[in-house]
């Protein structure tokens, strides 16, 4: 039987052309909700693998908070860019699921888009960013986004639940959020606030959704983040 160690993970990362790949064992050190949600979706799951692709800084630099009615917005190029990244990640996560299933293990791929979300609370059935923290890929910033060491918040994620025996990825102890509050100041929807003590972030998800729902691409919190700037 193949060993699913760190060498295997690095090989898969290279083979699938990923910028990020990490594993969180579903043990006591994993965030409680991540573990609960994983076990609800795949009872007996022992690990979650989080995959990520970089969102190009060249595309993010085109974003702006507003536009004139009928204006051609260059920042809207983020949408087809997401379509490309989603396609690559979806193929990668299903190829990895196939590998585990061929070895006799169960695997549930969770694609980068289309994850069911409770519209009453805007909470999805599984949080990729919190799983990514447990998998050592980054920390949560004031924007509520995952902040990675190399790319800051410019990452697209998906996940795979499995009962294959996988090694836990190293988890960094430092925070990649520079706590500059740039995302809070720039948010055109005023959806972000300074969090209370003990909280990573404070966001009004409904204000954010309403602003984006009228036709703005936004994502200004991603653009102004000082982490991962080239």
C-alpha positions in Angstrom: 0.0 0.0 0.0 1.2 3.5 -0.9 2.5 5.7 2.0 0.7 9.0 2.3 3.5 10.9 3.9 4.9 14.4 3.3 6.8 13.2 0.3 3.6 11.9 -1.3 1.9 15.2 -0.6 4.7 17.2 -2.2 4.6 15.0 -5.2 0.8 15.4 -5.6 1.2 19.2 -5.2 3.7 19.3 -8.1 1.8 16.8 -10.2 -1.5 18.6 -9.9 0.2 22.0 -10.4 -1.0 23.5 -7.1 0.5 26.4 -5.1 -0.9 25.2 -1.8 -1.6 21.7 -0.3 -2.0 20.9 3.3 -3.4 18.2 5.5 -5.3 18.5 8.8 -5.8 15.4 10.8 -9.2 15.4 12.4 -8.0 15.1 15.9 -8.2 17.1 19.1 -6.0 19.9 17.7 -8.4 20.5 14.8 -11.0 23.4 15.1 -14.1 21.9 16.6 -16.5 23.0 13.9 -14.2 21.8 11.1 -14.1 18.4 12.7 -17.8 18.3 13.3 -18.7 19.3 9.8 -16.2 16.9 8.3 -17.7 14.0 10.3 -21.2 15.0 9.3 -20.3 14.9 5.6 -18.1 11.8 5.7 -18.6 9.8 8.9 -15.4 8.2 9.9 -13.2 10.8 8.1 -9.8 11.1 9.6 -8.3 13.9 7.6 -9.1 16.9 5.3 -6.8 17.9 2.5 -7.0 21.5 1.4 -5.8 22.5 -2.1 -5.2 26.0 -3.3 -4.3 28.0 -6.4 -2.9 31.6 -6.6 -5.3 34.4 -7.7 -3.1 36.5 -10.0 -2.1 39.8 -8.5 -2.3 41.4 -12.0 -6.1 40.6 -11.9 -6.6 41.7 -8.3 -4.9 45.1 -9.0 -7.7 46.0 -11.4 -10.4 45.9 -8.7 -12.1 49.1 -7.6 -14.9 49.7 -5.1 -17.5 51.2 -7.4 -18.3 51.9 -11.0 -20.6 54.1 -13.1 -23.8 52.7 -14.5 -23.1 50.7 -17.7 -19.3 51.2 -17.2 -17.0 48.4 -18.5 -15.2 47.4 -15.3 -11.7 45.9 -15.7 -12.0 44.3 -12.3 -14.8 42.1 -13.7 -11.9 40.0 -15.2 -11.8 38.4 -11.8 -14.9 36.4 -12.6 -13.4 34.5 -15.7 -10.2 34.2 -13.7 -12.1 32.4 -11.0 -13.7 30.2 -13.6 -10.3 29.1 -14.8 -9.0 28.5 -11.2 -12.2 26.6 -10.3 -11.8 24.3 -13.2 -8.2 23.5 -12.4 -9.0 22.9 -8.7 -12.1 20.8 -9.4 -10.0 18.5 -11.7 -7.3 18.3 -9.1 -9.6 17.4 -6.2 -11.4 14.7 -8.2 -8.1 13.2 -9.4 -7.0 13.0 -5.8 -10.2 11.5 -4.7 -9.9 8.9 -7.4 -6.4 8.0 -6.3 -7.6 7.4 -2.7 -10.7 5.5 -3.8 -8.6 3.2 -6.0 -6.5 2.4 -2.9 -9.7 1.3 -1.1 -10.3 4.5 1.0 -13.3 6.7 0.9 -13.0 10.3 -0.3 -15.5 13.2 -0.6 -14.3 16.0 -2.9 -15.6 19.5 -2.0 -15.1 21.7 -5.1 -14.1 25.4 -5.1 -17.6 26.6 -6.0 -21.1 25.4 -5.4 -20.6 24.4 -1.8 -24.1 24.6 -0.2 -24.6 27.6 2.1 -27.4 28.3 4.6 -29.0 31.5 3.3 -30.3 32.4 6.8 -26.8 32.7 8.2 -24.5 32.7 5.1 -22.6 29.8 6.7 -21.5 27.0 4.4 -21.6 23.3 5.3 -17.8 23.3 5.4 -15.3 26.1 5.9 -12.3 25.8 3.6 -10.5 28.7 5.2 -10.7 27.3 8.7 -9.7 23.9 7.5 -6.8 25.5 5.7 -5.7 27.0 9.0 -5.7 23.6 10.6 -3.8 22.3 7.6 -1.0 24.9 8.1 -1.7 26.9 5.0 -2.3 30.3 6.7 -4.1 32.3 9.3 -7.4 34.3 9.3 -7.0 38.0 8.8 -9.1 41.0 9.8 -10.9 40.7 6.4 -12.2 37.3 7.4 -10.1 35.8 4.5 -7.4 33.2 4.8 -4.0 34.9 4.7 -1.1 32.8 3.4 2.6 33.5 3.8 3.4 33.9 0.0 0.1 35.0 -1.6 -1.7 36.8 1.3 -5.4 36.4 0.7 -5.0 35.9 -3.1 -5.9 32.2 -3.0 -8.7 30.0 -4.2 -9.4 26.8 -2.2 -11.1 23.4 -2.3 -11.0 20.5 0.1 -11.1 16.7 0.2 -12.4 14.6 3.1 -11.0 11.1 3.4 -10.3 8.2 5.8 -6.9 7.6 4.3 -4.0 7.6 6.8 -2.4 11.0 6.1 0.3 12.9 8.0 -0.6 16.2 9.6 1.1 19.2 7.8 3.2 21.5 9.9 1.2 24.4 11.4 3.0 27.8 11.6 2.7 29.7 14.9 2.9 33.2 13.6 0.1 35.2 12.1 0.4 36.3 8.5 -2.1 39.2 9.0 -0.2 42.4 9.6 -3.1 43.9 11.6 -2.9 47.1 9.6 -6.7 47.4 9.3 -6.4 48.5 5.7 -9.2 46.1 4.8 -11.5 47.6 7.4 -10.8 51.1 6.3 -11.4 50.5 2.6 -14.5 48.3 2.7 -17.1 50.2 0.7 -20.0 48.2 2.3 -18.7 49.0 5.8 -19.1 45.3 6.4 -15.8 45.0 8.4 -15.2 46.2 11.9 -12.4 46.0 14.4 -12.9 42.7 16.2 -13.4 42.3 19.9 -10.6 40.8 22.0 -10.2 37.1 21.3 -11.8 37.4 17.8 -9.9 37.2 14.5 -12.3 39.3 12.5 -15.8 40.9 12.6 -17.8 40.9 9.4 -21.4 41.7 8.5 -21.8 39.0 5.8 -25.2 40.4 4.7 -23.8 43.9 4.1 -21.0 42.4 2.0 -23.4 40.2 0.0 -25.9 43.1 -0.6 -23.1 45.4 -1.9 -21.8 42.7 -4.2 -25.3 41.8 -5.2 -25.9 45.1 -7.0 -23.3 44.3 -9.6 -19.9 45.2 -8.0 -17.0 42.8 -8.2 -15.5 44.5 -5.1 -13.0 42.2 -3.2 -11.2 45.4 -2.2 -10.2 43.7 1.1 -8.1 41.3 -1.0 -6.6 44.1 -3.1 -5.4 46.3 -0.2 -4.0 43.5 2.0 -0.3 44.1 2.6 0.4 40.4 3.0 1.6 38.6 -0.1 2.3 41.8 -2.0 5.0 41.3 -4.7 
